[in-house]
């Protein structure tokens, strides 16, 4: 039982320390003094009668109780923000903020039209879009740093809801001057020792393509590893190479072509990622509603 008052400031300061791993860095982010943050955290531990932090050198880590409290603190703040959003919303108009995460391959292809559709319907909601990997989107959603994601559906996390919007397939992307550009289909076995460009293995899409190659027992020759999709695609001609990627990567390009692959397990799902308990966030629900209708249409254009 808590005898001392617990307020929202305690929760926000606690989460800032948990994310920064330091009282001083948390104070900088909050715009307050370091002694103020330290005192608030001492008051919080006294009120809860548990230790939330442990020191490892100069770094502040969470105890097991601290990790439990972190999960609930994020949930409480999300609920309060949703409640305040509802209170400030005038009839027929939604207000608040929506933080979106999108994987690089979908950002240019989908987000301009999706954002336009959402903003025209809900002009009172401010939008923040961040281009990051699917793995980082999942982590950010679970930690409460992001509201909704658009990416590949790995279905790795039991805390997230994965909703398929579109099914794509891996293909072999080449420049129109490539020797295979006129081919309608290529057996994956032909990729053995073929020149290809790759993303780093921190990308879910790279790990998927590696799995495809292992399952078909082929080992292409990686000419270059490039960490941006746009640069990789622009380099296909100059490096006389191919790329194993979903066909949606071609959106917005005119000098590349996608060759169908003959093989197994080439499909992948594209869709929405959000917390299972995100139903209370009306902005997330509205974005999901718009995306369900718009994404398949945009991709097929």
C-alpha positions in Angstrom: 0.0 0.0 0.0 1.4 3.4 -1.0 1.2 6.0 1.9 2.9 8.9 0.1 1.3 10.6 -2.9 2.3 9.3 -6.4 1.9 11.7 -9.3 2.5 11.8 -13.0 5.8 13.6 -12.5 7.2 10.5 -10.8 6.2 8.3 -13.7 7.7 10.6 -16.3 10.9 11.1 -14.4 11.2 7.4 -13.8 10.8 6.5 -17.5 13.3 9.2 -18.5 15.9 7.7 -16.2 15.0 4.1 -17.4 15.6 5.2 -21.0 18.6 7.4 -20.4 20.4 5.0 -18.0 21.6 8.1 -16.1 20.1 10.7 -13.7 22.0 13.5 -15.3 21.0 12.6 -18.9 17.4 12.2 -17.8 17.6 15.6 -16.2 18.9 17.1 -19.5 16.0 15.5 -21.4 13.4 16.7 -18.9 14.9 20.2 -18.7 15.3 20.0 -14.9 18.2 19.7 -12.5 19.9 16.4 -11.7 19.3 16.7 -7.9 15.6 17.2 -8.6 15.4 14.0 -10.6 17.4 12.1 -8.0 15.1 13.4 -5.2 12.0 12.5 -7.1 13.3 8.9 -7.6 14.2 8.6 -3.9 10.7 9.7 -3.1 9.2 7.2 -5.5 11.2 4.3 -4.1 10.2 5.4 -0.6 6.5 5.5 -1.6 6.6 2.1 -3.3 8.9 0.6 -0.6 11.1 -1.1 -3.3 14.4 -0.4 -5.0 13.9 0.5 -8.6 17.5 1.2 -9.6 20.9 -0.4 -9.3 24.2 1.1 -10.3 26.6 -0.6 -12.7 29.6 1.7 -12.8 28.3 5.0 -14.1 25.2 3.5 -15.6 21.8 3.2 -13.8 20.0 -0.1 -14.5 16.5 -1.2 -13.4 16.0 -3.9 -10.8 13.5 -6.6 -11.4 10.9 -4.5 -9.5 12.0 -1.6 -11.7 11.3 -3.5 -14.9 7.8 -4.4 -13.7 7.1 -0.8 -12.7 8.4 0.4 -16.1 5.8 -1.7 -17.9 2.9 -0.4 -15.8 4.2 3.2 -15.8 4.1 3.3 -19.6 0.7 1.7 -19.7 -0.7 4.2 -17.1 0.7 7.2 -19.1 -0.7 5.9 -22.3 -4.2 5.5 -20.7 -4.0 9.0 -19.2 -2.9 10.6 -22.5 -5.8 8.8 -24.3 -8.2 10.0 -21.6 -7.0 13.6 -21.9 -7.3 13.4 -25.7 -10.9 12.3 -25.4 -11.7 15.2 -23.0 -10.1 17.8 -25.3 -11.8 16.5 -28.4 -14.7 18.5 -29.8 -17.6 16.6 -31.4 -16.5 15.4 -34.8 -12.9 16.4 -34.4 -10.0 14.3 -33.0 -7.0 15.9 -31.3 -3.7 14.6 -30.1 -0.6 13.1 -31.6 0.3 9.9 -33.5 3.8 8.6 -33.6 4.3 6.2 -36.6 7.1 3.9 -37.4 7.7 2.6 -40.9 10.3 0.4 -42.5 12.4 2.0 -45.2 11.1 0.0 -48.1 7.5 1.2 -47.4 8.2 4.8 -46.4 8.3 6.5 -49.8 5.9 3.9 -51.4 3.1 4.4 -48.9 3.4 7.1 -46.4 2.9 10.3 -48.5 -0.6 9.1 -49.5 -1.5 7.6 -46.2 -0.5 10.7 -44.3 -2.5 12.9 -46.7 -5.6 10.8 -46.2 -5.2 10.8 -42.4 -4.5 14.5 -42.1 -7.4 15.5 -44.3 -9.8 13.5 -42.1 -8.2 14.4 -38.8 -6.4 17.7 -39.1 -6.3 18.1 -35.3 -3.9 15.2 -34.9 -0.2 16.0 -35.1 1.9 13.3 -36.9 5.4 12.1 -36.3 6.9 9.6 -38.8 10.1 7.7 -38.1 11.8 5.4 -40.6 13.3 2.4 -38.8 13.6 -1.3 -39.1 10.7 -3.8 -38.2 12.7 -5.0 -35.2 13.1 -1.4 -33.9 9.4 -0.7 -34.5 8.4 -3.7 -32.4 10.7 -2.6 -29.5 9.5 1.0 -29.7 5.9 -0.2 -29.6 6.5 -2.4 -26.6 8.3 0.3 -24.7 5.6 2.9 -25.4 7.8 5.1 -27.5 5.6 4.6 -30.6 1.9 4.2 -31.3 1.7 2.2 -34.5 4.0 0.7 -37.1 3.9 -0.2 -40.7 6.2 -3.0 -41.7 6.8 -6.7 -42.1 4.7 -9.1 -39.9 7.2 -11.2 -38.1 4.7 -12.2 -35.4 7.6 -12.5 -32.9 6.0 -10.6 -30.0 3.1 -11.9 -27.9 2.4 -8.2 -26.8 1.7 -6.9 -30.3 -1.2 -7.2 -32.7 -0.1 -8.0 -36.3 -2.7 -7.1 -39.0 -1.9 -8.1 -42.6 -2.7 -5.4 -45.2 -0.9 -6.8 -48.2 1.0 -9.9 -49.3 4.1 -9.5 -51.4 6.8 -11.8 -52.8 10.5 -11.8 -53.0 11.7 -11.2 -56.6 15.1 -10.6 -58.3 15.4 -6.9 -58.9 17.8 -5.9 -61.7 18.5 -2.9 -63.9 17.0 -3.0 -67.4 20.6 -3.3 -68.8 21.3 -6.5 -66.8 21.8 -9.7 -68.8 18.8 -11.3 -67.0 16.4 -8.3 -67.5 14.4 -10.0 -70.3 13.9 -13.2 -68.3 10.3 -13.8 -67.1 11.3 -16.2 -64.3 14.5 -17.4 -62.7 15.0 -20.5 -60.6 16.6 -19.6 -57.3 19.3 -22.3 -58.0 20.7 -19.9 -60.7 21.6 -17.4 -58.0 24.5 -19.5 -56.8 27.6 -17.3 -57.1 25.5 -14.6 -58.8 26.5 -11.0 -58.1 24.0 -9.4 -55.6 23.8 -6.4 -53.4 22.7 -6.8 -49.8 21.3 -4.8 -46.9 23.1 -5.3 -43.5 21.9 -8.2 -41.5 20.3 -5.8 -39.0 17.4 -5.6 -41.5 14.6 -8.1 -41.2 14.4 -8.1 -45.0 18.0 -9.2 -45.3 17.5 -12.0 -42.8 14.5 -13.2 -44.8 16.5 -13.2 -48.0 19.3 -15.1 -46.2 16.8 -17.7 -45.1 15.5 -18.1 -48.7 19.1 -18.7 -49.9 19.8 -21.3 -47.2 16.6 -23.2 -47.8 17.5 -23.4 -51.5 21.2 -24.2 -50.7 22.5 -21.3 -52.9 25.2 -18.9 -52.0 25.2 -15.7 -54.1 28.3 -13.5 -54.2 27.7 -10.3 -52.2 29.4 -7.6 -54.2 28.5 -4.8 -51.7 26.5 -4.4 -48.5 24.6 -1.1 -48.5 22.6 0.2 -45.5 20.1 2.3 -47.5 17.6 0.9 -50.0 17.6 3.8 -52.3 21.4 3.8 -52.7 21.3 0.0 -53.1 18.8 0.2 -55.9 20.7 3.0 -57.6 23.8 0.9 -57.5 22.4 -2.1 -59.3 23.4 -0.8 -62.8 26.9 0.5 -61.9 27.8 -2.7 -60.0 26.1 -5.0 -62.6 24.4 -6.8 -59.8 20.9 -8.0 -58.7 19.0 -7.7 -55.4 16.7 -10.2 -53.7 13.9 -8.0 -52.4 10.1 -7.7 -52.3 8.5 -6.4 -55.5 7.2 -3.3 -53.7 10.8 -2.0 -53.7 10.3 -1.0 -57.3 7.6 1.6 -56.6 8.8 5.0 -57.9 11.5 3.5 -60.1 11.5 3.4 -63.9 14.8 1.7 -64.9 14.5 -1.4 -62.8 12.5 -4.6 -63.3 11.4 -7.5 -61.0 11.9 -11.0 -62.3 9.8 -13.7 -60.8 11.6 -16.4 -58.8 10.9 -20.1 -58.9 11.2 -21.5 -55.4 9.5 -21.9 -52.1 8.6 -19.7 -49.1 9.0 -16.4 -51.1 5.9 -14.7 -49.7 6.0 -12.1 -47.0 3.3 -10.1 -45.2 3.1 -6.3 -44.9 0.8 -4.7 -42.4 0.2 -2.9 -39.2 1.9 -3.4 -35.8 0.5 -2.1 -32.6 0.1 -3.1 -28.9 -2.6 -5.5 -28.2 -4.2 -3.0 -25.7 -4.0 -0.1 -28.1 -7.8 -0.1 -28.7 -8.2 2.9 -26.3 -6.1 5.1 -28.6 -8.6 6.5 -31.1 -5.9 8.0 -33.3 -4.3 4.5 -33.8 -7.8 3.0 -34.5 -8.5 5.7 -37.1 -5.1 5.3 -38.8 -5.6 1.5 -38.9 -9.1 2.0 -40.5 -7.6 4.3 -43.2 -4.6 2.0 -43.9 -6.8 -1.1 -44.3 -8.6 0.5 -47.3 -5.8 2.6 -48.7 -2.7 0.4 -48.6 -3.9 -2.3 -51.0 -5.1 0.3 -53.4 -1.8 2.3 -53.3 0.3 -0.8 -53.9 -1.9 -1.8 -56.9 -1.7 1.6 -58.5 
